């Protein structure tokens, strides 16, 4: 059997790849990280607006609810290395994580650079190198494990961890290179698309409301007249459409042509909003309809624009508002329609939906069910989380599991080979 130059080669130096390499090296495996960019961890440096929202508070079970329909697959990884374990990992190496009121976890320094530097320092301490300027051209099975194509030749490894990321933030290195390599080994790739992306509406009648946020907004997504998604959260108006955590988290289920019906205030139901507006009109008959709308929590500019679009004079005295006008106002405030023209593309998206099909990956190891010794980690998998640190936590958790499992397999293989030779 031809000996391999490395026990484990990890492709990609994002959070998933770096954690995979750390776990592999900690287990005693000869490990190498390949990174195609000139510097490692560029996407990590940009995460959280340069502050690195590395995780979110809560138990593994709490976190599982924030990955669309794929949370169950992440169960083993998150339970073995959850936010608490990640917090301990950083703390033991001198970097504390602090929690915001919303539960987001950031480095106490407020600098993503400190997160990356810590990970690289740990790899250096373990004697593991990050080889930059080494794009993954391809890989194939070989007698010793895997032959990995890099500029100038091939490298050998007993096990291979693909952690090359998705397609978002391409200028930072995430261009989907790993999909082709995974497919070359027979893996299916679930359709990819931008995720955690804003939506654009054309024509957009609320451009003048850009910057206004509606907390506790409720949306219904209709496709072909049927509701496909109902969600609640904070919505942000932009110059071209809608964004904010509510839209970003829902974007995995939104498609061009969908109709979004959004409330312009935090209300439990349309009936509740109507009751509150009627009470406000009755109590303040001399006020304008616009003032009454503000009285039930609707931002002035939003209320004014919605009323004008409905053909109602915002200055109309409350006591003179007809039943028909009240119904139009309630419809405008409780179910303001927005037709999705497009979603933000790869330049605007924070993450990628789709990727390596999960049924072909062993959840307890992140190992391929098709090719022994092949492992996956991070955004390359068909997993995408909500905003708030969930994607970075998934990257760290899957990376930790893949790196440990790859090292275990490589070292067991090496021992078995040594036993046969003796």
C-alpha positions in Angstrom: 0.0 0.0 0.0 1.4 3.4 -1.0 1.9 5.6 2.1 0.0 8.9 2.3 1.8 12.1 2.9 -0.9 13.2 5.4 -3.5 11.4 7.5 -6.1 14.1 6.9 -6.2 16.9 4.4 -8.9 19.6 5.0 -9.9 21.9 2.1 -11.0 25.4 3.1 -9.9 27.6 6.0 -13.3 28.9 7.1 -14.6 28.1 10.6 -15.6 24.6 9.6 -12.2 23.8 8.0 -10.2 25.3 10.8 -12.1 23.5 13.5 -11.9 20.2 11.5 -8.1 20.6 11.3 -7.8 21.4 15.0 -9.8 18.4 16.0 -7.8 16.2 13.6 -4.5 17.4 14.8 -5.5 17.2 18.5 -6.2 13.5 17.8 -2.6 13.1 16.6 -3.3 12.9 12.9 -0.8 14.5 10.4 -3.1 17.3 9.1 -2.8 19.9 6.4 -5.3 22.7 5.5 -5.5 23.8 1.9 -6.9 27.3 1.1 -7.2 28.7 -2.4 -7.1 32.4 -1.3 -3.9 34.3 -0.5 -5.0 34.6 3.2 -7.0 32.2 5.4 -10.4 32.8 6.9 -11.5 35.8 4.9 -15.2 35.1 5.2 -14.8 34.6 8.9 -13.2 38.0 9.2 -16.2 39.6 7.5 -18.8 37.8 9.5 -21.0 39.8 11.8 -19.9 43.0 10.2 -16.4 42.2 11.3 -17.4 41.3 14.9 -17.9 37.5 14.3 -21.3 36.5 15.7 -19.9 33.0 16.4 -22.9 31.4 18.0 -26.2 31.8 19.8 -27.1 31.0 23.4 -29.4 28.1 24.2 -29.2 24.4 24.4 -28.5 22.2 21.3 -32.2 21.4 21.2 -33.0 25.2 21.1 -30.5 25.7 18.3 -32.0 22.8 16.2 -35.1 24.8 15.5 -33.2 27.4 13.5 -32.1 25.4 10.5 -35.3 25.1 8.5 -36.3 21.5 7.9 -32.7 20.2 8.4 -32.2 20.7 12.1 -32.6 17.0 12.9 -29.5 16.1 10.8 -27.4 18.5 12.9 -28.5 17.0 16.1 -25.5 14.8 16.8 -23.0 17.5 15.8 -24.7 20.2 17.9 -25.1 17.9 20.9 -21.4 16.9 20.8 -20.1 20.5 20.3 -22.8 23.1 21.1 -22.5 26.8 22.0 -21.4 26.1 25.5 -18.6 23.9 24.3 -17.6 26.5 21.8 -17.6 29.1 24.5 -15.3 26.9 26.6 -13.0 26.3 23.7 -12.4 30.0 23.2 -12.3 30.8 26.9 -9.6 28.2 27.6 -7.4 29.9 25.0 -7.9 33.4 26.4 -10.9 34.8 24.4 -14.2 35.2 26.2 -17.5 35.3 24.4 -20.1 37.8 25.5 -23.9 37.5 25.0 -26.2 40.2 23.7 -29.8 40.8 24.9 -30.9 38.8 21.8 -28.7 35.9 22.7 -26.0 36.4 20.1 -22.5 35.4 21.1 -19.6 37.6 20.1 -15.9 37.8 21.1 -15.5 40.2 24.0 -13.0 42.2 21.9 -15.7 42.8 19.3 -13.1 41.7 16.6 -13.5 38.8 14.2 -9.7 39.0 13.7 -9.2 37.7 17.3 -11.3 34.7 16.6 -9.3 33.8 13.4 -6.0 34.5 15.1 -6.9 32.2 18.0 -7.8 29.4 15.6 -4.7 29.8 13.6 -2.5 30.0 16.7 -4.0 26.7 17.9 -3.2 25.0 14.6 0.3 26.4 14.8 0.7 25.1 18.3 -0.4 21.7 17.0 2.1 21.8 14.2 -0.5 22.0 11.5 0.1 24.2 8.4 -2.4 26.2 6.4 -1.2 26.2 2.8 -2.7 29.3 1.1 -2.8 29.8 -2.7 -3.7 26.2 -3.1 -7.1 25.8 -4.8 -8.6 22.3 -4.9 -8.5 21.3 -8.6 -10.0 17.9 -8.0 -9.6 14.7 -6.0 -9.8 10.9 -6.6 -9.6 7.7 -4.7 -6.2 6.1 -4.6 -4.7 3.0 -3.0 -3.5 5.0 0.0 -6.8 6.9 0.4 -7.1 10.1 -1.7 -5.0 11.9 -4.3 -5.7 15.6 -4.1 -5.0 17.8 -7.1 -3.3 21.1 -6.3 -1.2 23.5 -8.4 2.0 21.7 -9.4 0.9 18.2 -8.6 -0.9 15.9 -6.2 -1.0 15.4 -2.4 -1.8 12.2 -0.7 -4.1 11.7 2.3 -5.8 8.8 4.0 -8.9 10.9 4.6 -10.3 14.1 3.0 -12.5 16.7 4.6 -14.3 19.0 2.2 -15.1 22.3 3.9 -14.9 24.7 0.9 -18.1 26.6 1.7 -21.1 27.6 -0.4 -21.5 30.2 -3.2 -22.2 33.4 -1.2 -19.5 36.0 -0.7 -17.6 34.8 -3.8 -15.0 37.6 -3.5 -13.9 36.1 -0.2 -13.4 32.6 -1.8 -16.8 30.9 -1.5 -17.5 30.0 -5.2 -18.9 26.5 -4.8 -15.7 24.6 -5.8 -16.5 21.8 -3.5 -19.8 20.8 -5.2 -18.0 19.6 -8.3 -15.6 17.6 -6.2 -18.4 16.0 -4.2 -20.3 15.3 -7.4 -17.2 13.6 -8.9 -17.4 11.1 -6.0 -21.1 10.4 -6.9 -22.7 12.7 -4.4 -26.0 14.5 -5.2 -26.1 18.3 -4.9 -29.4 19.8 -3.7 -30.2 22.8 -5.7 -28.3 25.8 -4.4 -29.5 29.4 -4.1 -28.9 32.6 -2.2 -30.0 32.4 1.4 -30.3 35.0 4.2 -31.0 37.4 1.4 -33.2 40.5 1.1 -36.0 40.6 -1.4 -36.5 43.2 -4.1 -40.0 44.5 -5.1 -40.6 46.1 -8.5 -42.2 48.6 -8.6 -41.7 49.4 -4.9 -44.1 52.0 -3.5 -42.4 52.2 -0.1 -38.9 53.4 -1.1 -39.4 56.6 1.0 -39.9 54.4 4.1 -36.4 53.0 3.8 -34.8 52.5 7.2 -38.1 51.9 9.1 -38.2 48.7 11.1 -41.4 46.9 12.1 -40.9 44.8 15.2 -43.1 41.8 15.7 -44.3 41.9 12.0 -46.2 38.9 10.8 -46.0 37.8 7.2 -47.8 35.3 5.0 -46.1 34.0 1.8 -48.6 33.1 -0.9 -47.6 31.1 -4.0 -50.3 30.4 -6.5 -52.8 31.7 -4.0 -51.8 29.2 -1.4 -49.9 30.0 1.8 -46.5 28.3 1.8 -45.0 30.1 4.8 -46.1 32.1 7.9 -43.5 33.8 10.0 -43.1 36.6 12.6 -40.2 38.8 13.5 -38.5 42.1 12.7 -38.9 43.5 9.2 -36.8 46.3 7.7 -37.9 48.5 4.7 -35.1 49.3 2.3 -34.9 51.5 -0.8 -35.6 48.5 -3.1 -37.7 46.1 -1.0 -37.7 44.3 2.3 -35.0 42.9 4.6 -34.4 42.5 8.3 -34.2 39.2 10.3 -37.7 38.2 9.4 -37.1 38.3 5.7 -33.5 37.0 5.8 -34.6 34.0 7.9 -37.6 33.3 5.6 -35.7 33.8 2.3 -34.9 30.0 2.1 -38.6 29.5 1.4 -39.3 32.6 -0.8 -39.2 32.6 -4.6 -39.7 35.2 -7.3 -43.4 35.8 -8.0 -44.4 35.0 -4.4 -46.9 37.4 -2.7 -45.9 38.6 0.7 -48.7 39.9 3.0 -47.2 41.9 5.8 -48.5 43.6 8.9 -47.3 47.1 9.5 -47.5 46.8 13.3 -47.1 44.0 15.9 -50.6 42.5 16.0 -51.9 39.0 16.7 -54.4 39.0 13.9 -56.2 41.1 11.4 -59.3 41.1 13.6 -57.2 42.3 16.5 -55.8 45.2 14.5 -59.3 46.2 13.3 -60.6 46.2 16.9 -57.7 48.3 18.1 -58.1 50.8 15.2 -61.8 51.1 15.8 -61.2 51.7 19.5 -58.7 54.4 18.6 -61.1 56.1 16.2 -63.9 56.1 18.7 -61.8 57.4 21.5 -60.2 60.2 19.4 -62.8 61.4 16.9 -61.2 64.7 16.3 -57.8 63.2 15.4 -56.7 62.4 11.9 -56.8 58.8 10.7 -53.0 59.1 10.4 -52.6 60.0 14.1 -54.9 57.1 15.0 -52.8 54.7 13.0 -49.8 55.9 14.9 -51.7 55.3 18.1 -51.9 51.6 17.4 -48.1 51.4 16.7 -47.7 52.0 13.0 -44.8 54.3 12.0 -46.0 57.6 10.6 -44.4 57.3 7.1 -45.6 53.7 6.7 -49.1 54.5 7.7 -49.3 57.6 5.5 -48.0 55.7 2.4 -50.3 52.7 3.0 -53.3 55.0 3.3 -52.4 57.0 0.2 -52.0 53.8 -1.8 -55.4 52.7 -0.6 -57.0 56.0 -1.8 -57.7 57.3 1.7 -56.8 60.8 2.8 -54.4 60.4 5.8 -55.7 63.7 7.3 -59.3 62.6 7.3 -60.9 63.2 10.7 -61.5 59.9 12.6 -65.1 60.6 13.3 -65.7 60.9 9.5 -64.0 57.7 8.5 -66.6 55.5 6.8 -66.9 51.7 7.3 -65.6 51.2 3.8 -62.6 53.4 4.4 -61.9 51.6 7.7 -61.9 48.3 6.0 -59.5 49.5 3.4 -57.2 50.9 6.1 -57.3 47.6 8.0 -56.5 45.7 4.9 -53.6 48.1 4.2 -52.2 47.8 7.7 -52.8 44.1 8.3 -52.1 42.6 4.9 -49.9 45.1 2.9 -49.1 43.2 -0.3 -45.6 43.0 -1.8 -44.9 40.9 -4.9 -41.3 39.5 -4.9 -39.5 40.4 -8.1 -36.2 38.8 -7.1 -34.2 37.8 -4.1 -30.8 39.3 -3.4 -28.2 37.5 -5.4 -24.9 36.0 -4.3 -23.4 39.4 -3.7 -26.2 40.2 -1.1 -26.8 36.8 0.3 -25.1 35.9 3.6 -25.4 32.1 3.1 -26.2 29.4 0.6 -29.2 27.1 0.6 -28.8 23.6 -0.9 -25.5 21.7 -1.2 -24.3 18.1 -0.6 -27.5 16.0 -0.1 -27.8 15.1 3.6 -29.2 11.5 3.1 -25.8 10.7 1.6 -23.9 11.9 4.7 -23.6 10.1 8.1 -24.9 12.6 10.7 -22.8 11.0 13.5 -19.5 11.5 11.7 -20.1 13.8 8.7 -18.7 11.0 6.7 -19.8 10.1 3.1 -22.1 7.1 2.9 -20.8 6.6 -0.7 -17.0 6.9 -0.3 -15.1 5.7 2.7 -12.7 8.3 4.1 -14.5 11.3 2.6 -16.0 13.9 5.0 -18.0 17.1 4.8 -18.3 20.2 7.0 -19.9 23.6 7.0 -21.9 25.4 4.3 -21.0 22.9 1.6 -23.7 20.7 3.2 -27.4 21.3 2.4 -27.8 23.2 5.7 -28.6 26.9 6.3 -29.4 28.5 9.6 -31.2 31.7 10.7 -29.3 34.9 11.4 -27.8 35.3 14.8 -24.8 33.0 14.8 -26.5 29.8 13.9 -24.5 29.2 10.7 -21.2 29.7 12.3 -22.2 27.4 15.1 -23.2 24.7 12.5 -19.8 25.2 10.8 -17.9 24.8 14.1 -20.0 21.8 15.1 -19.8 19.9 11.8 -16.1 20.8 11.5 -15.4 19.4 14.9 -17.2 16.2 14.2 -15.7 15.7 10.7 -12.2 16.4 11.9 -12.4 14.0 14.8 -14.0 11.2 12.7 -11.5 11.7 9.9 -8.5 11.5 12.2 -9.9 8.4 14.0 -10.4 6.6 10.7 -7.0 7.6 9.3 -5.1 6.5 12.5 -7.0 3.2 12.7 -6.2 2.6 9.0 -2.5 3.4 9.7 -2.4 1.0 12.7 -4.1 -1.7 10.7 -1.6 -1.3 7.9 1.3 -1.4 10.3 -0.1 -4.6 11.8 -0.3 -6.3 8.5 3.3 -5.3 7.6 4.6 -6.7 10.9 
